[in-house]
Amino acid sequence: MTGYGYLTFLVQVPVQQIAWQLNLTAVSGDAGVAVRRDKVPNEFVNDAFSEVLAPAADSVTLVPPTLTNGAFYVTVYGIGPYTVSLVTANR
């Protein structure tokens, strides 16, 4: 990511999901990750976030009652340029 520094994804969480994990690993630079239901998050307004310094990986795990079915937005943010790997998994 270069330039603006924010990249947002929309993820549809299915009914009866018991846990959802996001892992963000910096390949170069440093970035954080924020999650929010129904609205786009940032580092200041979110339902959950992780901002550990690289080379440690950022990780967020959501479980009920915070985790419900519906639309969740995931924003990766930092001061560019940075390259990251974002992996989400059902748990």
Helices and strands as residue ranges (DSSP letters): E 6-13, E 20-28, E 32-37, E 48-50, E 58-62, E 70-77, E 83-90
